[in-house]
């Protein structure tokens, strides 16, 4: 069995994929919990220290920490993702993927390439994109809007799970 899919990864698809993928990493959750606990701890300590003079400096430290985090997540990271997307011509070009039991063949204006299943490291099923990794930071992206119907999407997803997801050894 094989599936042919026309793929066009937009900048918005790429950003959604990066956000989905980042939120599934354990380090991100630990960092967010650490920041929230730090802010709560600083606030609690400053509330307990009624006669202390350092309340204002602690409050400003917490605000600066929070503003830095907001800047990084909502300003810096989207700009970086835009630059990465715009620099990758292969990602921007419309291509046709052929999924078979033995691997994936992709073709676009730039050329064609084939990867067998032995090169697949892992598969990530995000809300808006399916990513099939061939290396730590290299993946074949299949946006979910490329499917003609929900049934086709479900069939391809189950096909990928059956043939491309490696079992834990």
TORPA-4810 file (N, C-alpha, C, O; in nm, 3 decimals):
<nodes>
NODE_1_0.084_-0.118_0.000_0.000_0.000_0.000_0.089_0.124_0.000_0.195_0.126_0.062_X
NODE_2_0.044_0.225_-0.069_0.119_0.352_-0.070_0.022_0.469_-0.071_-0.092_0.460_-0.118_X
NODE_3_0.072_0.580_-0.017_-0.007_0.704_-0.012_0.073_0.814_-0.079_0.193_0.828_-0.056_X
NODE_4_0.006_0.892_-0.162_0.068_1.009_-0.225_0.003_1.134_-0.164_-0.120_1.147_-0.162_X
NODE_5_0.087_1.223_-0.116_0.039_1.343_-0.049_0.112_1.464_-0.105_0.235_1.466_-0.109_X
NODE_6_0.037_1.565_-0.146_0.096_1.693_-0.185_0.115_1.774_-0.057_0.020_1.800_0.017_X
NODE_7_0.239_1.814_-0.033_0.273_1.883_0.090_0.321_2.024_0.061_0.406_2.046_-0.025_X
NODE_8_0.263_2.119_0.133_0.306_2.258_0.126_0.311_2.310_0.270_0.208_2.339_0.330_X
NODE_9_0.431_2.321_0.324_0.450_2.365_0.462_0.460_2.517_0.464_0.555_2.574_0.411_X
NODE_10_0.362_2.581_0.525_0.365_2.727_0.536_0.447_2.768_0.659_0.481_2.685_0.743_X
NODE_11_0.477_2.896_0.667_0.551_2.946_0.783_0.470_2.923_0.911_0.526_2.891_1.015_X
NODE_12_0.340_2.941_0.901_0.252_2.919_1.018_0.254_2.771_1.059_0.256_2.741_1.179_X
NODE_13_0.253_2.679_0.963_0.263_2.536_0.993_0.393_2.507_1.067_0.394_2.433_1.166_X
NODE_14_0.501_2.564_1.018_0.632_2.541_1.078_0.637_2.592_1.222_0.689_2.525_1.311_X
NODE_15_0.582_2.711_1.245_0.580_2.767_1.380_0.494_2.682_1.474_0.534_2.656_1.588_X
NODE_16_0.377_2.639_1.427_0.290_2.555_1.509_0.360_2.424_1.546_0.351_2.377_1.659_X
NODE_17_0.430_2.367_1.448_0.504_2.245_1.475_0.610_2.268_1.583_0.622_2.188_1.676_X
NODE_18_0.685_2.375_1.571_0.791_2.404_1.669_0.733_2.425_1.808_0.790_2.375_1.906_X
NODE_19_0.622_2.497_1.818_0.559_2.518_1.949_0.507_2.386_2.006_0.528_2.357_2.124_X
NODE_20_0.438_2.306_1.923_0.388_2.177_1.969_0.502_2.089_2.018_0.496_2.028_2.125_X
NODE_21_0.606_2.083_1.937_0.720_1.997_1.970_0.790_2.044_2.098_0.828_1.962_2.181_X
NODE_22_0.807_2.174_2.112_0.876_2.228_2.229_0.799_2.200_2.358_0.860_2.170_2.461_X
NODE_23_0.667_2.209_2.353_0.587_2.186_2.473_0.588_2.040_2.516_0.553_2.010_2.631_X
NODE_24_0.627_1.948_2.429_0.632_1.807_2.465_0.768_1.765_2.521_0.786_1.649_2.559_X
NODE_25_0.862_1.857_2.525_0.994_1.825_2.580_0.991_1.842_2.732_0.939_1.943_2.781_X
NODE_26_1.046_1.746_2.808_1.042_1.755_2.953_1.115_1.877_3.009_1.073_1.932_3.111_X
NODE_27_1.222_1.921_2.945_1.297_2.036_2.993_1.215_2.164_2.994_1.233_2.248_3.082_X
NODE_28_1.126_2.179_2.898_1.042_2.297_2.890_0.945_2.303_3.007_0.927_2.408_3.069_X
NODE_29_0.885_2.190_3.039_0.791_2.185_3.150_0.864_2.213_3.282_0.813_2.287_3.367_X
NODE_30_0.983_2.156_3.299_1.061_2.180_3.420_1.098_2.328_3.432_1.089_2.385_3.540_X
NODE_31_1.138_2.390_3.321_1.172_2.532_3.322_1.051_2.618_3.359_1.063_2.710_3.440_X
NODE_32_0.937_2.589_3.300_0.815_2.666_3.332_0.778_2.650_3.479_0.743_2.748_3.545_X
NODE_33_0.785_2.529_3.531_0.755_2.507_3.673_0.854_2.583_3.760_0.816_2.642_3.861_X
NODE_34_0.983_2.581_3.723_1.084_2.651_3.800_1.057_2.802_3.803_1.068_2.865_3.908_X
NODE_35_1.022_2.859_3.689_0.995_3.002_3.683_0.874_3.039_3.768_0.877_3.137_3.843_X
NODE_36_0.768_2.960_3.757_0.647_2.988_3.836_0.676_2.974_3.985_0.633_3.058_4.064_X
NODE_37_0.749_2.870_4.025_0.783_2.852_4.166_0.874_2.964_4.216_0.860_3.010_4.329_X
NODE_38_0.967_3.008_4.132_1.056_3.119_4.170_0.976_3.246_4.194_0.998_3.316_4.293_X
NODE_39_0.883_3.276_4.105_0.800_3.395_4.122_0.714_3.383_4.247_0.701_3.479_4.323_X
NODE_40_0.654_3.266_4.268_0.571_3.246_4.388_0.655_3.257_4.514_0.611_3.318_4.612_X
NODE_41_0.774_3.199_4.515_0.862_3.204_4.632_0.904_3.347_4.662_0.901_3.390_4.777_X
NODE_42_0.944_3.420_4.560_0.986_3.560_4.580_0.869_3.644_4.632_0.888_3.729_4.719_X
NODE_43_0.752_3.623_4.579_0.635_3.697_4.625_0.603_3.663_4.769_0.575_3.752_4.849_X
NODE_44_0.606_3.535_4.803_0.576_3.490_4.939_0.677_3.547_5.039_0.639_3.596_5.145_X
NODE_45_0.806_3.542_5.006_0.910_3.595_5.094_0.893_3.745_5.113_0.909_3.796_5.223_X
NODE_46_0.860_3.816_5.004_0.846_3.961_5.017_0.722_3.997_5.099_0.722_4.100_5.167_X
NODE_47_0.619_3.915_5.096_0.501_3.939_5.178_0.528_3.911_5.325_0.471_3.978_5.412_X
NODE_48_0.614_3.815_5.355_0.648_3.784_5.494_0.739_3.889_5.557_0.731_3.914_5.677_X
NODE_49_0.822_3.950_5.478_0.917_4.047_5.529_0.855_4.186_5.543_0.888_4.276_5.466_X
NODE_50_0.765_4.202_5.639_0.691_4.328_5.654_0.783_4.448_5.674_0.761_4.553_5.613_X
NODE_51_0.885_4.435_5.757_0.969_4.550_5.787_1.091_4.561_5.699_1.172_4.651_5.719_X
NODE_52_1.106_4.475_5.603_1.226_4.476_5.520_1.220_4.587_5.417_1.112_4.628_5.374_X
NODE_53_1.335_4.635_5.378_1.342_4.742_5.278_1.365_4.687_5.137_1.361_4.764_5.041_X
NODE_54_1.389_4.557_5.123_1.421_4.500_4.993_1.300_4.460_4.911_1.315_4.399_4.805_X
NODE_55_1.180_4.491_4.957_1.059_4.449_4.886_1.054_4.501_4.743_1.019_4.428_4.651_X
NODE_56_1.087_4.627_4.725_1.077_4.689_4.593_1.177_4.626_4.497_1.143_4.599_4.381_X
NODE_57_1.300_4.601_4.543_1.399_4.542_4.453_1.361_4.398_4.418_1.382_4.355_4.305_X
NODE_58_1.306_4.322_4.513_1.262_4.186_4.484_1.145_4.187_4.386_1.139_4.104_4.295_X
NODE_59_1.054_4.280_4.404_0.939_4.291_4.315_0.986_4.322_4.173_0.938_4.261_4.078_X
NODE_60_1.080_4.417_4.158_1.132_4.450_4.026_1.209_4.334_3.964_1.205_4.315_3.843_X
NODE_61_1.280_4.257_4.046_1.350_4.140_3.996_1.250_4.040_3.937_1.274_3.986_3.829_X
NODE_62_1.140_4.016_4.005_1.038_3.924_3.957_0.975_3.976_3.828_0.954_3.900_3.734_X
NODE_63_0.947_4.105_3.823_0.888_4.164_3.702_0.985_4.154_3.585_0.944_4.122_3.473_X
NODE_64_1.113_4.181_3.608_1.213_4.173_3.501_1.226_4.028_3.452_1.237_4.005_3.331_X
NODE_65_1.226_3.933_3.543_1.232_3.792_3.505_1.112_3.753_3.420_1.127_3.684_3.318_X
NODE_66_0.995_3.796_3.460_0.873_3.767_3.385_0.874_3.834_3.248_0.837_3.772_3.148_X
NODE_67_0.917_3.960_3.241_0.924_4.031_3.112_1.026_3.966_3.018_1.003_3.958_2.897_X
NODE_68_1.137_3.919_3.073_1.238_3.851_2.991_1.179_3.723_2.931_1.198_3.696_2.813_X
NODE_69_1.108_3.647_3.011_1.046_3.523_2.963_0.943_3.554_2.854_0.941_3.487_2.751_X
NODE_70_0.860_3.654_2.875_0.758_3.692_2.777_0.825_3.738_2.648_0.780_3.702_2.539_X
NODE_71_0.931_3.816_2.658_1.005_3.861_2.540_1.059_3.743_2.461_1.046_3.738_2.338_X
NODE_72_1.120_3.648_2.530_1.180_3.533_2.462_1.074_3.448_2.393_1.095_3.404_2.280_X
NODE_73_0.962_3.423_2.459_0.861_3.334_2.404_0.778_3.400_2.294_0.748_3.337_2.193_X
NODE_74_0.742_3.526_2.313_0.648_3.590_2.220_0.712_3.683_2.118_0.645_3.724_2.023_X
NODE_75_0.839_3.719_2.134_0.904_3.809_2.039_1.025_3.742_1.973_1.030_3.729_1.851_X
NODE_76_1.120_3.700_2.053_1.247_3.648_1.999_1.230_3.516_1.926_1.280_3.500_1.815_X
NODE_77_1.161_3.421_1.988_1.148_3.289_1.928_1.071_3.291_1.797_1.115_3.228_1.701_X
NODE_78_0.957_3.360_1.786_0.889_3.367_1.656_0.975_3.428_1.545_0.969_3.384_1.430_X
NODE_79_1.054_3.529_1.579_1.144_3.589_1.479_1.248_3.488_1.433_1.277_3.478_1.314_X
NODE_80_1.304_3.414_1.528_1.404_3.314_1.494_1.344_3.206_1.405_1.406_3.163_1.308_X
NODE_81_1.222_3.161_1.438_1.156_3.059_1.357_1.128_3.111_1.216_1.141_3.036_1.118_X
NODE_82_1.090_3.238_1.204_1.067_3.297_1.071_1.195_3.297_0.988_1.192_3.264_0.869_X
NODE_83_1.305_3.333_1.050_1.433_3.334_0.979_1.472_3.194_0.934_1.520_3.175_0.823_X
NODE_84_1.452_3.096_1.020_1.485_2.958_0.985_1.399_2.913_0.867_1.450_2.853_0.772_X
NODE_85_1.269_2.940_0.874_1.178_2.899_0.767_1.216_2.965_0.634_1.222_2.898_0.531_X
NODE_86_1.241_3.096_0.637_1.273_3.169_0.514_1.407_3.126_0.454_1.428_3.142_0.333_X
NODE_87_1.496_3.073_0.536_1.627_3.031_0.485_1.624_2.890_0.425_1.720_2.849_0.360_X
NODE_88_1.517_2.815_0.448_1.509_2.676_0.403_1.418_2.663_0.281_1.297_2.648_0.294_X
NODE_89_1.477_2.670_0.163_1.402_2.662_0.038_1.333_2.526_0.022_1.223_2.519_-0.032_X
NODE_90_1.396_2.422_0.068_1.339_2.288_0.058_1.209_2.277_0.139_1.115_2.209_0.097_X
NODE_91_1.205_2.342_0.253_1.086_2.340_0.338_0.971_2.419_0.275_0.855_2.382_0.289_X
NODE_92_1.004_2.527_0.206_0.902_2.615_0.147_0.840_2.558_0.020_0.722_2.583_-0.008_X
NODE_93_0.916_2.483_-0.058_0.867_2.432_-0.186_0.757_2.328_-0.167_0.760_2.246_-0.076_X
NODE_94_0.660_2.335_-0.257_0.557_2.231_-0.258_0.621_2.102_-0.308_0.697_2.103_-0.405_X
NODE_95_0.589_1.993_-0.243_0.647_1.865_-0.282_0.541_1.757_-0.278_0.432_1.775_-0.222_X
NODE_96_0.574_1.645_-0.338_0.484_1.531_-0.333_0.557_1.418_-0.261_0.666_1.377_-0.301_X
NODE_97_0.495_1.370_-0.155_0.551_1.260_-0.079_0.478_1.132_-0.114_0.355_1.129_-0.127_X
NODE_98_0.554_1.025_-0.130_0.498_0.893_-0.151_0.540_0.808_-0.032_0.658_0.779_-0.014_X
NODE_99_0.442_0.767_0.046_0.467_0.686_0.164_0.442_0.539_0.131_0.332_0.503_0.088_X
NODE_100_0.542_0.456_0.150_0.529_0.313_0.129_0.575_0.240_0.254_0.625_0.302_0.348_X
NODE_101_0.558_0.108_0.255_0.603_0.029_0.371_0.754_0.038_0.391_0.803_0.029_0.504_X
NODE_102_0.827_0.057_0.283_0.973_0.058_0.293_1.033_0.196_0.318_1.152_0.206_0.351_X
NODE_103_0.953_0.303_0.304_1.007_0.436_0.329_0.927_0.546_0.262_0.811_0.528_0.224_X
NODE_104_0.992_0.661_0.247_0.928_0.779_0.189_1.012_0.831_0.074_1.135_0.840_0.084_X
NODE_105_0.945_0.864_-0.035_1.010_0.930_-0.148_0.946_1.067_-0.163_0.823_1.079_-0.168_X
NODE_106_1.028_1.168_-0.171_0.979_1.304_-0.189_1.035_1.365_-0.315_1.152_1.345_-0.348_X
NODE_107_0.950_1.440_-0.385_0.999_1.508_-0.505_0.942_1.648_-0.510_0.827_1.672_-0.473_X
NODE_108_1.026_1.742_-0.556_0.986_1.882_-0.570_1.064_1.940_-0.686_1.133_1.867_-0.758_X
NODE_109_1.053_2.072_-0.705_1.127_2.139_-0.812_1.278_2.126_-0.792_1.354_2.126_-0.888_X
NODE_110_1.321_2.114_-0.668_1.463_2.108_-0.638_1.524_1.970_-0.663_1.646_1.958_-0.675_X
NODE_111_1.440_1.866_-0.672_1.491_1.732_-0.694_1.407_1.630_-0.619_1.295_1.658_-0.576_X
NODE_112_1.463_1.512_-0.603_1.392_1.407_-0.531_1.487_1.334_-0.437_1.609_1.334_-0.457_X
NODE_113_1.429_1.272_-0.337_1.508_1.197_-0.240_1.422_1.085_-0.183_1.300_1.095_-0.177_X
NODE_114_1.490_0.980_-0.142_1.421_0.867_-0.080_1.488_0.833_0.052_1.610_0.836_0.064_X
NODE_115_1.405_0.801_0.149_1.455_0.756_0.279_1.386_0.624_0.312_1.264_0.613_0.302_X
NODE_116_1.464_0.526_0.352_1.404_0.401_0.395_1.376_0.410_0.545_1.427_0.498_0.614_X
NODE_117_1.294_0.319_0.593_1.251_0.323_0.733_1.366_0.308_0.832_1.353_0.349_0.947_X
NODE_118_1.477_0.251_0.789_1.590_0.236_0.881_1.649_0.372_0.923_1.717_0.381_1.025_X
NODE_119_1.623_0.477_0.845_1.672_0.611_0.879_1.580_0.686_0.974_1.618_0.790_1.028_X
NODE_120_1.460_0.636_0.994_1.363_0.708_1.077_1.398_0.690_1.225_1.405_0.578_1.275_X
NODE_121_1.419_0.802_1.292_1.455_0.800_1.434_1.331_0.794_1.523_1.323_0.713_1.616_X
NODE_122_1.236_0.881_1.494_1.111_0.885_1.571_1.005_0.955_1.488_1.033_1.018_1.386_X
NODE_123_0.881_0.944_1.536_0.768_1.008_1.471_0.695_1.090_1.577_0.671_1.043_1.688_X
NODE_124_0.660_1.213_1.540_0.588_1.303_1.632_0.454_1.338_1.569_0.448_1.388_1.457_X
NODE_125_0.346_1.310_1.642_0.211_1.342_1.595_0.163_1.467_1.670_0.114_1.457_1.782_X
NODE_126_0.178_1.582_1.608_0.135_1.708_1.667_-0.009_1.741_1.630_-0.073_1.668_1.554_X
NODE_127_-0.057_1.850_1.685_-0.194_1.893_1.655_-0.211_1.932_1.509_-0.314_1.904_1.448_X
NODE_128_-0.108_1.997_1.453_-0.122_2.049_1.317_-0.027_1.983_1.216_-0.042_2.003_1.095_X
NODE_129_0.071_1.906_1.265_0.172_1.850_1.176_0.213_1.710_1.224_0.221_1.685_1.344_X
NODE_130_0.240_1.623_1.129_0.304_1.495_1.158_0.449_1.509_1.116_0.477_1.551_1.004_X
NODE_131_0.542_1.476_1.206_0.685_1.490_1.176_0.752_1.354_1.184_0.738_1.282_1.284_X
NODE_132_0.824_1.319_1.079_0.898_1.193_1.076_1.046_1.231_1.075_1.098_1.283_0.975_X
NODE_133_1.114_1.204_1.186_1.253_1.246_1.204_1.350_1.147_1.141_1.339_1.026_1.161_X
NODE_134_1.445_1.201_1.064_1.553_1.120_1.011_1.684_1.150_1.084_1.784_1.081_1.066_X
NODE_135_1.684_1.253_1.166_1.797_1.290_1.251_1.742_1.371_1.368_1.622_1.397_1.375_X
NODE_136_1.829_1.409_1.459_1.785_1.480_1.579_1.708_1.608_1.547_1.606_1.636_1.610_X
NODE_137_1.756_1.687_1.450_1.693_1.813_1.414_1.650_1.818_1.268_1.643_1.927_1.210_X
NODE_138_1.620_1.704_1.209_1.580_1.699_1.069_1.457_1.610_1.058_1.459_1.493_1.096_X
NODE_139_1.348_1.668_1.004_1.224_1.592_0.996_1.151_1.620_0.865_1.164_1.727_0.805_X
NODE_140_1.074_1.522_0.824_0.982_1.539_0.713_0.850_1.583_0.776_0.794_1.512_0.859_X
NODE_141_0.802_1.700_0.736_0.679_1.754_0.795_0.562_1.731_0.700_0.570_1.757_0.580_X
NODE_142_0.452_1.682_0.758_0.329_1.663_0.682_0.219_1.739_0.755_0.163_1.688_0.853_X
NODE_143_0.186_1.860_0.709_0.077_1.935_0.774_-0.055_1.861_0.758_-0.082_1.801_0.653_X
NODE_144_-0.136_1.865_0.860_-0.263_1.792_0.859_-0.362_1.850_0.759_-0.455_1.781_0.717_X
NODE_145_-0.345_1.977_0.720_-0.437_2.035_0.622_-0.413_1.983_0.481_-0.492_2.011_0.390_X
NODE_146_-0.305_1.909_0.460_-0.275_1.854_0.327_-0.362_1.734_0.291_-0.368_1.693_0.175_X
NODE_147_-0.429_1.678_0.389_-0.514_1.562_0.362_-0.648_1.609_0.308_-0.700_1.713_0.348_X
NODE_148_-0.704_1.531_0.218_-0.831_1.570_0.155_-0.950_1.546_0.247_-1.055_1.608_0.229_X
NODE_149_-0.935_1.456_0.347_-1.045_1.430_0.438_-0.990_1.379_0.571_-0.872_1.345_0.582_X
NODE_150_-1.075_1.376_0.671_-1.037_1.323_0.803_-1.009_1.173_0.794_-0.924_1.121_0.866_X
NODE_151_-1.081_1.105_0.706_-1.061_0.961_0.690_-0.922_0.932_0.634_-0.852_0.842_0.681_X
NODE_152_-0.883_1.010_0.533_-0.749_0.993_0.476_-0.643_1.022_0.582_-0.543_0.950_0.592_X
NODE_153_-0.664_1.127_0.659_-0.570_1.163_0.765_-0.556_1.048_0.865_-0.445_1.013_0.904_X
NODE_154_-0.667_0.988_0.905_-0.664_0.877_1.000_-0.596_0.755_0.940_-0.521_0.686_1.009_X
NODE_155_-0.621_0.727_0.811_-0.558_0.613_0.745_-0.406_0.631_0.738_-0.330_0.539_0.768_X
NODE_156_-0.362_0.751_0.698_-0.219_0.776_0.687_-0.153_0.771_0.825_-0.044_0.717_0.839_X
NODE_157_-0.220_0.826_0.925_-0.164_0.824_1.060_-0.148_0.680_1.110_-0.044_0.646_1.168_X
NODE_158_-0.248_0.597_1.089_-0.236_0.457_1.132_-0.130_0.383_1.049_-0.061_0.296_1.102_X
NODE_159_-0.117_0.416_0.921_-0.014_0.358_0.836_0.125_0.394_0.890_0.213_0.308_0.899_X
NODE_160_0.143_0.521_0.925_0.272_0.566_0.979_0.302_0.496_1.112_0.414_0.452_1.135_X
NODE_161_0.202_0.487_1.198_0.222_0.418_1.326_0.261_0.273_1.305_0.347_0.220_1.376_X
NODE_162_0.199_0.210_1.209_0.225_0.066_1.185_0.362_0.042_1.122_0.429_-0.055_1.159_X
NODE_163_0.404_0.126_1.029_0.525_0.098_0.952_0.647_0.181_0.989_0.760_0.138_0.965_X
NODE_164_0.628_0.300_1.049_0.742_0.388_1.071_0.780_0.405_1.218_0.894_0.443_1.248_X
NODE_165_0.689_0.378_1.309_0.721_0.394_1.451_0.795_0.270_1.498_0.746_0.158_1.487_X
NODE_166_0.914_0.292_1.550_0.995_0.183_1.598_0.954_0.149_1.741_0.928_0.238_1.822_X
NODE_167_0.950_0.021_1.771_0.916_-0.022_1.907_1.031_0.005_2.001_1.147_0.009_1.959_X
NODE_168_1.000_0.022_2.127_1.103_0.046_2.228_1.180_-0.084_2.251_1.122_-0.190_2.272_X
NODE_169_1.310_-0.071_2.248_1.395_-0.191_2.262_1.448_-0.203_2.402_1.521_-0.297_2.432_X
</nodes>
